[in-house]
């Protein structure tokens, strides 16, 4: 059974904001109120740790400093700037949203939670974060950090990834959210969850909310939050084919929809995640040199792909490949999914493909 905290949550607002003002990490997106810069950071940080996202954010802002510059960019340039962050639909949605806003005659993001929420790729958390941080709107931004912090404050005994648990957490968040500094409060909760109130460890003695945290009082902090059982990812084995002709390498183009839509990559297969194709069947038949293996994962699959290197006497030996032959400089510049990107670096590092000056 859950009990209310012995001290009202509202009494933690002042200590939390004072802690945040003094202890927050100096990220570049915290040094500006530019809605565009805040939006980019929030989308990047959906699947990326903040410390790792710093250089990506700086590089992005140099390449596309304004909403208009992003709207006018080529998709390939946008994907290249995103390379290494994964989940490339996020970059495509940023581009779609920028072009949509420009078509409406806007040169910045709308100062409305509902309008932000309607943009491609913007979910409730991202819309709330941008609305509160950039525009000072009184909306709670509840992410995984926030769910963890509040589940511990409440010593919540129900899963936070189910609707009833999330409603309980959101209700507590809304009660605590101050009207005068909603953006800083949302950022402070994120910061607390990323530093002192982490998933596998807690620094309760340093926490500004320790005096009202029920989980700390009861010794159950590391048992919270409760998460409902989830299906484990499945391991698959397959092959990845590197076709070489002189210094050129073959890249196939993925379909315009589905997994890694429109990306180029080295042909690979690992049924049922990726069916066998003529390109991978040929690689199996050719008894090629082995190039080791590469591991990567996505959705519910964990892949281990044997890399097979096939040298062809003529590019015509690879008929109907559904792709193109790329020079070393073109290979270096191409945005690739994670597995193919790892193999590319190996090909360059081992001298299998000469590293051009541009790579």
VENRA-V502811 format. One line per field, one symbol per residue. ss: DSSP state (~ for helix, > for strand, _ for the rest). psi: psi as a letter, one per 40 degrees, with the letter a starting at -180 (. if undefined). burial: + if it has 9 or more other C-alpha atoms within 8 Angstrom, else -. A space follows every 50 residues. Layout:
# VENRA-V502811
ss->???
psi->???
burial->???
This chain:
# VENRA-V502811
ss->________~~~~~~~~~~~~~~~____~~~____~~~~~~~~~~_____~ ~~~~~~~~~~~~~___~~~~~___~~~~~~~~______~~~~~~~~~~~~ ~~~_________~~~~~______~~~~~~~~~~~~________~~~~~~~ ~~~_________~~~~~~~~~~~~~~_____~~~~~~~~~~~~~__>___ _>_~~~___~~~_~~~~~__~~~__________>>>>>>>>>>>>__>>> >>>__________>>__>>>___>___~~~~~~~~___>>>>>>>>>>__ >>>>>>>>>>>___~~~_____>>>>_~~~~~~__>_~~~~~~~~~~~~_ _________
psi->hiiiidhhddeeddddddddddeiigideeeiehddddddddddedehid ddeddddddddddgeidddddeiidddddddeheeigedddddddddddd dddeeieiiifhdddddeihehadddddddddddefighhghaddddddd dddefheiheeiddddddddddddddhiddfddddddddddddecdfide iigddeheedeehddddefedeeiihhiiihiihhiiaihhhhihbeiih hihiieiahfheiiihhiigiedhiiiddddddddefiihfaiiiiiibe ihihhhhhhhhidideegifefaihhidddddehhiidddddddddddde edhhhide.
burial->----+---+--++-+++-++---+---++---+-+++++++++++--+-- --++-++++++--++-+++++-+----++++++-+--+-++++++++++- ++------+---+-+++----+--++++++++++++++++++--++++++ +++++++-++----++--++-+++-+++---+++++++++++++-+++-- -+-+--++++-+++++---+++-+++---------++++++++++-++++ ++++-----++++++++++++----+--+++-+----+-----+++---- ++++++++++-+--------+-+-+++++-++--++++++++++--++-- --+-+----
